[in-house]
Amino acid sequence: MRIRTLADRLGTTPQAIRFYEAHGYLPAPPRSGNGYRDYGQADADRLRLLLGLRQLDLPLDQAAELANMCAAGRCDDVTSELREALAHKRAELARRIEEMRYLDGRLAHLQGNLAAGGSPRTLITLTEGGSA
């Protein structure tokens, strides 16, 4: 299949596919007689996995490595590495959620105090002395 067909099928763009190929994240497919890229089902499966892993916010290098490992028949190794990567991502996400909850609490407090006529200068600082 041609690049536009593959891109449409997987919900991405030909430019993204060319980027992945140019930077070595995907192998270049064979070319047809007229020079067009000719993707097969294996190429589509590898790209589908790469895109799915990116949607999980895995770094591009790691997502490409895992997709290529699975394409090479090492899906069991991918499963093992993915377990570890997902545990790490969930821990990172939990930390970010806590940071966002803290920020939301500070913003709500500031908003309430400003609505009651408080001065922004004294409300925004973290310490009593007025320094951040």
Secondary structure by P-SEA (a helix, b strand, c coil): ccaaaaaaaacccaaaaaaaaaacccccccccccccccccaaaaaaaaaaaaaaaacccaaaaaaaaaaaaacaaaaaaaaaaaaaaaaaaaaaaaaaaaaaaaaaaaaaaaaaaacccccccccccccccc
